[in-house]
Amino acid sequence: MKQVAGLISTYSSDEFGICSALYELGGMVVMHDASGCNSTYTTHDEPRWYDMESMIYISAISEMEAIMGDDDKLIHDVIETAQQMKPKFIALVGAPIPYMIGTDLKAIAAVIEEETGIPSFGLEANGMNGYLSGISMAFDAIVDRFCKKEVLKSTQTKVNILGATPLDFSLNGSIDSIRRWIKNIGMQTGACFAMGSSLEELSKAGKAQVNLVISYGAMEIAKKMEEEFDIPYVVGVPVGKLFAATVEHCLKESLETGKSQVVCQKYKADIRSEKKAAIIGESVYATSLAGEIEQQYGISCEVLCPLETEEMILRSMDKQTPEEDDLMEALEGMDIVIADPLYKPLCPKKASFYPLGHIAFSGRIYENKIPDLIDREFEETGGLR
């Protein structure tokens, strides 16, 4: 049965992707949804919740408000709260109920902005798409509303990091490791969308000479910044030592040529083993991990991507597997499976399973066991046997 998950979990929704992308930027994020949905986000998908303050709210829309379409209450409550909290922006986030009744969040945001003078935007999530589409919507709004078009390029080589959220990178130090790696290859980190950078720093993203895309959620703004700011992008995560060297080569090449590229299409693997491995996960990270394993161990890797992506990111042997049935079929005959632990019930019994937790899939259950693989020898983290 398609679109039925009997053994595995589901990925975080577009609503939560928006909240994660905007969490650190000083804005007020309002999910227009029934009471209780915010606790799902904060207790399962947001590892920063207990250590970092953020203005994440929910409108707690009632059944009667949904039936009558009482937008005035939402507008009043948001304005009253914004006058007290003084956020840098206001984001109204859609959900299944406003989607079904046709709530015009963009029009409501325009009314709120006129009343408060605070930049406001409506993001038409529906709670039924994956988190990557929500991240994409949020980043697009930030670039549109805050990134300055007329900025001078930095005299030093700056790299923007695009796609950093805990949903893909946990809080295991990976983003700090990417920043260190950028410094070690003789460049500087510009803006990081959106962990560890302020809204003001993001507004100056146009100063950078190249963008490093580390999650598919940032692909649309990478393309937009290429068009509007003349900044080429490189798609890939510097996992391991060998693949990190390939990412470095691609960054420097794009700086010289001004052309964008996808790193997983640029390396050559020397396949020396008869074993076959499958990696399940987000396309940019999974293809980067596959590149390191193929180069280091000579094991052929096939990426199985259950999420949104596009053909240019996947290699010829990779597959999109949006349904549980698709995954079970694709995993047949695999000797090694690398995936979030909640995927283990789908794996062939003879396959060696290597857990790699993913916050967007299993929440915080395995958070403390997610390794930082950035620019590291895999043997330090157990390697592949």
C-alpha positions in Angstrom: 0.0 0.0 0.0 1.5 3.3 -1.1 1.6 6.3 1.3 1.3 4.0 4.3 4.1 3.6 6.8 3.6 0.5 8.9 7.1 0.1 10.3 8.8 3.4 10.2 8.3 7.0 11.4 7.7 10.1 9.2 9.9 13.1 8.7 9.4 16.5 10.3 6.8 18.7 8.6 7.2 21.9 6.6 5.8 23.9 9.6 8.7 22.7 11.8 11.2 23.2 9.0 10.2 26.9 9.0 10.5 27.2 12.8 13.9 25.5 12.8 15.3 27.8 10.0 14.1 31.0 11.7 14.7 30.0 15.3 17.9 32.0 16.0 17.1 35.2 14.0 15.1 37.2 16.6 11.8 37.0 14.8 8.3 36.0 16.1 7.2 32.8 14.5 3.4 32.1 14.8 2.1 28.7 13.8 -1.6 29.2 12.9 -2.7 25.8 14.2 -4.6 24.1 17.0 -3.1 24.1 20.5 -0.6 21.3 21.1 1.2 21.3 17.7 3.9 23.6 19.1 4.7 21.1 21.9 5.3 18.5 19.2 7.9 20.7 17.6 9.6 21.9 20.8 9.8 18.5 22.5 10.8 16.3 19.5 12.3 18.4 16.7 14.0 21.3 18.4 17.2 20.5 20.4 17.8 24.2 21.1 14.5 24.7 23.0 15.9 24.2 26.6 19.1 26.2 26.1 18.2 29.1 23.7 15.3 31.4 23.8 13.1 32.0 20.8 9.7 33.5 20.1 7.9 30.4 18.8 4.1 30.8 19.3 0.9 29.0 18.2 -2.4 30.7 17.5 -4.4 27.9 19.1 -7.1 28.2 16.5 -10.4 26.8 17.8 -13.0 24.8 16.0 -15.4 27.8 15.9 -12.7 30.1 14.6 -11.9 27.6 11.9 -15.5 27.4 10.8 -16.2 31.2 11.0 -12.7 32.2 9.6 -12.1 34.7 12.4 -8.9 36.4 11.1 -9.4 39.5 13.3 -8.6 37.5 16.5 -5.3 36.3 14.9 -4.4 39.8 13.8 -5.2 41.3 17.2 -3.3 38.6 19.2 -0.2 38.9 17.0 -0.1 42.7 17.1 -0.6 42.7 20.9 2.2 40.2 21.4 4.6 41.9 18.9 4.1 45.2 20.7 5.3 43.6 23.9 8.1 41.4 22.5 9.4 43.8 19.7 10.6 41.1 17.3 12.8 41.8 14.3 10.2 40.3 12.0 6.9 38.3 12.2 6.4 35.1 10.3 2.9 33.6 10.1 3.2 29.8 9.4 0.5 27.8 7.7 -0.8 24.4 8.9 -3.5 21.9 7.8 -6.5 23.9 9.2 -5.8 27.3 7.6 -4.8 25.4 4.4 -8.1 23.7 4.2 -10.2 26.8 4.9 -8.1 29.0 2.5 -6.7 31.4 5.0 -4.7 34.1 3.2 -1.6 34.4 5.5 0.2 36.8 3.2 -2.7 39.3 3.3 -2.9 38.9 7.1 0.8 39.5 7.3 0.5 42.7 5.2 -2.2 44.0 7.6 0.0 43.2 10.6 3.1 44.9 9.0 1.1 48.0 8.3 -0.2 48.2 11.9 3.1 47.5 13.6 5.8 48.6 11.2 7.5 45.3 11.7 8.5 43.3 8.6 5.9 40.5 8.4 5.4 37.6 5.9 3.1 34.7 5.6 4.5 31.3 4.8 2.0 28.9 3.3 3.0 25.6 4.8 0.3 23.0 5.1 1.7 20.4 7.5 1.7 17.7 4.9 5.0 18.4 3.1 8.4 17.6 4.4 10.7 19.8 6.5 13.0 20.7 3.6 10.2 22.6 1.8 9.6 24.6 5.0 13.3 25.4 5.3 13.3 26.6 1.7 10.3 28.9 2.3 11.8 30.4 5.4 15.2 31.1 3.8 13.6 32.5 0.7 11.7 35.0 2.8 14.8 36.0 4.7 16.7 36.6 1.4 13.8 38.5 -0.1 13.2 40.8 2.9 16.6 41.3 4.4 19.5 40.5 2.2 20.9 43.7 0.8 21.2 43.7 -3.0 23.9 46.5 -3.2 26.9 45.3 -1.2 30.6 45.3 -1.9 32.3 42.0 -2.1 34.6 41.2 0.8 38.3 41.7 0.1 38.8 38.3 1.8 37.4 35.1 0.4 34.1 34.5 2.2 32.0 31.4 2.0 28.3 31.4 3.0 27.0 28.1 4.5 23.5 27.4 3.3 21.2 24.8 4.9 22.4 24.7 8.5 19.6 23.6 10.8 19.5 21.1 13.7 17.0 19.0 11.8 19.9 17.9 9.5 23.0 18.6 11.6 21.9 18.1 15.3 23.9 20.0 17.9 26.9 17.7 17.7 29.4 20.3 16.6 29.1 19.7 12.9 28.4 23.3 11.9 31.4 24.5 14.0 33.5 21.9 12.3 32.5 23.2 8.9 33.4 26.7 10.0 36.8 25.4 11.2 37.3 23.5 8.0 36.6 26.6 5.9 39.2 28.5 7.9 41.7 25.7 7.5 41.4 25.8 3.7 42.2 29.5 3.7 38.8 31.1 3.6 36.4 32.8 5.9 32.8 31.9 6.8 30.4 34.6 5.8 26.7 34.1 6.7 25.5 30.8 8.0 21.8 30.1 7.1 20.8 29.8 9.8 22.8 28.6 12.8 25.3 30.9 14.6 24.6 34.0 12.5 22.4 36.9 13.3 19.9 38.5 11.0 22.3 41.3 10.4 25.0 38.9 9.4 22.6 37.2 7.0 21.6 40.5 5.5 25.2 40.9 4.3 25.4 37.5 2.6 25.9 39.2 -0.7 29.5 40.0 0.3 30.6 36.4 -0.1 32.2 35.0 -3.2 30.8 31.5 -3.1 28.0 29.5 -1.3 28.4 26.1 0.2 25.0 24.2 0.1 24.9 21.6 2.8 21.2 20.6 2.7 18.6 20.5 -0.1 16.5 23.0 1.9 18.9 25.7 0.8 18.9 24.9 -3.0 16.4 27.5 -4.0 18.2 30.4 -2.2 21.5 29.2 -3.7 20.0 29.6 -7.1 18.4 32.9 -6.2 21.7 34.3 -4.9 23.5 33.1 -8.0 21.1 35.0 -10.1 20.7 38.1 -7.9 24.1 38.4 -6.2 26.3 36.6 -8.8 27.4 34.1 -6.2 28.1 30.6 -7.5 27.2 27.6 -5.3 28.9 24.3 -4.5 26.6 21.5 -3.3 28.2 19.1 -0.8 29.1 18.4 2.8 32.9 18.1 3.7 32.4 14.7 5.4 35.5 12.5 5.9 39.0 13.5 4.7 38.8 12.5 1.0 35.5 13.9 0.2 36.3 17.1 2.1 39.3 17.5 -0.1 37.0 17.2 -3.2 34.7 19.9 -1.7 37.7 22.1 -1.2 38.8 21.6 -4.8 35.3 22.4 -6.1 35.0 25.6 -3.9 38.3 26.9 -5.3 37.4 26.0 -8.8 34.0 27.8 -8.5 35.8 30.8 -7.1 38.0 30.9 -10.3 35.3 30.1 -12.9 32.2 31.5 -11.3 30.3 28.3 -12.2 28.2 26.3 -9.7 28.7 22.6 -9.3 27.6 19.5 -7.4 30.5 17.8 -5.6 29.2 14.3 -5.8 29.4 14.4 -9.6 33.1 15.4 -9.4 35.0 12.6 -7.7 36.1 9.2 -9.0 35.6 6.1 -6.9 37.9 3.1 -7.0 35.4 0.3 -6.2 37.4 -2.6 -4.8 34.8 -4.5 -2.8 31.9 -6.7 -3.9 29.8 -5.4 -1.0 26.9 -3.0 -1.7 25.9 -0.3 0.7 22.7 1.7 1.0 22.5 5.2 2.7 19.1 6.5 3.5 18.6 10.2 4.1 18.7 13.8 2.9 20.2 13.9 -0.5 23.1 16.4 -0.1 24.4 14.8 3.1 23.8 11.2 2.0 25.6 11.6 -1.4 28.5 13.3 0.4 28.8 10.4 2.8 28.6 8.0 -0.1 31.4 9.8 -1.8 33.7 9.4 1.2 32.9 5.7 1.7 33.4 4.9 -2.0 36.8 6.6 -2.0 38.0 5.4 1.4 36.7 1.8 1.4 36.0 1.0 -2.2 32.5 0.0 -1.4 29.7 0.8 -3.9 27.1 3.1 -2.2 23.5 3.7 -3.3 21.7 6.7 -1.9 18.0 6.1 -1.1 16.4 9.5 -0.6 12.9 9.5 0.9 12.8 13.4 0.8 12.4 16.2 -1.7 15.4 16.6 -4.0 16.3 17.0 -7.7 18.1 15.0 -10.3 21.2 17.2 -10.4 22.1 16.2 -6.8 21.6 12.5 -7.1 24.1 10.3 -9.0 23.1 7.8 -11.6 22.8 4.9 -9.2 20.8 6.8 -6.5 17.0 6.6 -6.1 14.2 8.6 -4.7 12.3 6.3 -2.4 9.4 8.3 -0.9 7.4 5.3 0.3 8.1 2.5 2.7 7.4 -0.1 0.0 10.0 1.6 -2.2 12.6 1.4 0.5 12.0 -2.2 1.3 12.4 -3.2 -2.4 15.5 -1.0 -2.8 17.2 -2.5 0.3 17.0 -6.1 -1.0 20.4 -7.5 -1.6 22.3 -4.8 0.4 25.2 -5.9 2.5 25.5 -2.6 4.5 22.8 -0.1 5.4 23.5 3.3 6.9 20.4 5.1 8.2 18.6 6.5 11.2 18.0 3.6 13.7 14.2 3.8 13.1 14.9 2.4 9.6 16.3 -0.9 11.0 13.0 -2.8 10.8 13.1 -2.4 7.0 16.6 -3.8 6.5 17.5 -7.3 5.3 18.5 -9.6 8.2 21.9 -10.4 6.6 22.8 -6.7 6.2 25.2 -5.0 8.6 23.3 -1.9 10.0 25.2 1.3 10.9 23.0 3.7 12.8 23.2 7.4 11.8 20.5 9.4 13.7 18.6 12.1 11.9 16.8 14.7 14.1 14.2 15.3 11.3 13.2 11.6 11.4 13.6 10.3 14.9 13.6 13.5 16.9 15.9 13.7 19.9 15.8 9.9 20.7 19.3 9.3 19.3 20.6 12.8 19.6 23.6 12.0 21.8 24.8 9.3 19.4 24.9 11.3 16.2 28.6 11.6 15.2 30.3 14.7 13.8 31.8 13.4 10.6 33.1 16.7 9.2 36.7 16.5 7.9 37.4 13.4 10.0 38.9 10.0 9.5 36.0 7.6 9.7 38.1 5.2 11.8 37.8 7.7 14.6 34.1 7.1 14.8 34.2 3.3 14.3 34.5 3.1 10.5 33.0 0.4 8.4 33.8 -3.3 8.9 
